[in-house]
């Protein structure tokens, strides 16, 4: 499996995991000039911006550790673009789904 297929598989698994916990998919792979958001989901009245990270092993800290400050800033900027474009004024949060192995 190449890198793109691995990422798509991880996003599919993350979406399924979150849907099983009551969230619904609003949008996948939102892209703009300042960054991208893997999954935009809704959890009740709250919008959830989800970063999905996949790593083959825990080497170098694993998938969760790969969400560094730079990546968090990019996701936050992209989320602001998404929120402004849709006029969303309600609550939102950021989640990370880390897929290992």
C-alpha positions as a Markdown table, in Angstrom:
| # | Residue | x | y | z |
|---|---|---|---|---|
| 1 | Unk | 0.0 | 0.0 | 0.0 |
| 2 | Unk | 1.4 | 3.4 | -0.9 |
| 3 | Unk | 1.3 | 6.5 | 1.3 |
| 4 | Unk | -1.9 | 7.9 | -0.2 |
| 5 | Unk | -3.7 | 4.5 | 0.1 |
| 6 | Unk | -2.5 | 4.2 | 3.7 |
| 7 | Unk | -3.7 | 7.7 | 4.5 |
| 8 | Unk | -7.1 | 7.1 | 2.9 |
| 9 | Unk | -7.4 | 3.8 | 4.8 |
| 10 | Unk | -6.6 | 5.4 | 8.1 |
| 11 | Unk | -9.2 | 8.2 | 7.4 |
| 12 | Unk | -11.8 | 5.6 | 6.5 |
| 13 | Unk | -11.1 | 3.7 | 9.7 |
| 14 | Unk | -11.2 | 6.9 | 11.8 |
| 15 | Unk | -14.5 | 8.0 | 10.3 |
| 16 | Unk | -16.0 | 4.5 | 11.0 |
| 17 | Unk | -14.7 | 4.6 | 14.6 |
| 18 | Unk | -16.1 | 8.1 | 15.2 |
| 19 | Unk | -19.5 | 7.3 | 13.5 |
| 20 | Unk | -19.8 | 4.3 | 15.7 |
| 21 | Unk | -19.6 | 6.7 | 18.6 |
| 22 | Unk | -22.4 | 8.9 | 17.4 |
| 23 | Unk | -20.6 | 11.5 | 15.3 |
| 24 | Unk | -21.6 | 12.2 | 11.7 |
| 25 | Unk | -19.3 | 13.1 | 8.8 |
| 26 | Unk | -19.9 | 16.7 | 7.5 |
| 27 | Unk | -16.9 | 16.8 | 5.1 |
| 28 | Unk | -13.8 | 14.9 | 4.3 |
| 29 | Unk | -10.4 | 16.3 | 3.1 |
| 30 | Unk | -11.2 | 20.0 | 3.3 |
| 31 | Unk | -8.4 | 21.9 | 1.6 |
| 32 | Unk | -7.6 | 25.6 | 1.5 |
| 33 | Unk | -4.6 | 27.8 | 1.0 |
| 34 | Unk | -3.5 | 27.6 | 4.6 |
| 35 | Unk | -3.9 | 23.9 | 5.2 |
| 36 | Unk | -6.2 | 20.9 | 5.3 |
| 37 | Unk | -8.6 | 19.1 | 7.6 |
| 38 | Unk | -8.9 | 15.3 | 7.2 |
| 39 | Unk | -12.4 | 15.0 | 8.7 |
| 40 | Unk | -15.0 | 17.6 | 9.7 |
| 41 | Unk | -17.6 | 15.9 | 11.9 |
| 42 | Unk | -20.5 | 16.8 | 14.0 |
| 43 | Unk | -21.0 | 15.7 | 17.6 |
| 44 | Unk | -24.4 | 16.9 | 18.7 |
| 45 | Unk | -24.3 | 20.7 | 18.4 |
| 46 | Unk | -20.5 | 20.7 | 18.2 |
| 47 | Unk | -18.3 | 20.7 | 15.0 |
| 48 | Unk | -15.2 | 18.5 | 15.4 |
| 49 | Unk | -12.1 | 19.0 | 13.3 |
| 50 | Unk | -10.2 | 15.7 | 13.1 |
| 51 | Unk | -6.6 | 15.2 | 12.2 |
| 52 | Unk | -5.9 | 11.6 | 11.3 |
| 53 | Unk | -2.3 | 10.3 | 11.6 |
| 54 | Unk | -1.1 | 6.9 | 10.6 |
| 55 | Unk | 2.3 | 5.4 | 11.5 |
| 56 | Unk | 3.6 | 1.9 | 11.0 |
| 57 | Unk | 5.3 | 1.9 | 14.4 |
| 58 | Unk | 5.8 | 3.8 | 17.6 |
| 59 | Unk | 9.3 | 4.7 | 16.5 |
| 60 | Unk | 10.0 | 8.4 | 17.0 |
| 61 | Unk | 6.9 | 8.8 | 19.2 |
| 62 | Unk | 4.3 | 7.2 | 16.9 |
| 63 | Unk | 1.3 | 8.8 | 15.2 |
| 64 | Unk | 0.0 | 11.1 | 18.0 |
| 65 | Unk | 3.5 | 12.6 | 18.6 |
| 66 | Unk | 3.7 | 13.5 | 14.9 |
| 67 | Unk | 1.0 | 16.2 | 15.4 |
| 68 | Unk | 3.5 | 18.9 | 16.3 |
| 69 | Unk | 3.0 | 22.6 | 16.9 |
| 70 | Unk | 3.3 | 23.5 | 13.2 |
| 71 | Unk | 0.6 | 21.0 | 12.2 |
| 72 | Unk | -1.7 | 22.2 | 15.0 |
| 73 | Unk | -1.3 | 25.8 | 13.7 |
| 74 | Unk | -2.1 | 24.7 | 10.1 |
| 75 | Unk | -5.2 | 22.8 | 11.2 |
| 76 | Unk | -6.4 | 25.7 | 13.3 |
| 77 | Unk | -5.9 | 28.1 | 10.4 |
| 78 | Unk | -7.8 | 25.8 | 8.0 |
| 79 | Unk | -10.6 | 25.4 | 10.7 |
| 80 | Unk | -11.0 | 29.2 | 10.8 |
| 81 | Unk | -11.4 | 29.3 | 7.0 |
| 82 | Unk | -14.0 | 26.5 | 7.2 |
| 83 | Unk | -15.9 | 28.2 | 10.0 |
| 84 | Unk | -15.9 | 31.6 | 8.2 |
| 85 | Unk | -17.0 | 30.1 | 4.9 |
| 86 | Unk | -20.0 | 28.3 | 6.5 |
| 87 | Unk | -20.9 | 31.1 | 9.0 |
| 88 | Unk | -20.6 | 28.6 | 11.9 |
| 89 | Unk | -20.9 | 30.4 | 15.2 |
| 90 | Unk | -21.4 | 27.3 | 17.4 |
| 91 | Unk | -19.0 | 25.4 | 19.5 |
| 92 | Unk | -16.1 | 23.4 | 17.9 |
| 93 | Unk | -13.2 | 21.3 | 19.0 |
| 94 | Unk | -10.1 | 19.6 | 17.6 |
| 95 | Unk | -9.5 | 15.8 | 17.9 |
| 96 | Unk | -6.7 | 13.6 | 16.8 |
| 97 | Unk | -7.2 | 10.0 | 15.7 |
| 98 | Unk | -3.8 | 8.1 | 15.8 |
| 99 | Unk | -3.6 | 4.8 | 13.9 |
| 100 | Unk | -0.6 | 2.6 | 14.7 |
| 101 | Unk | 0.5 | -0.5 | 12.9 |
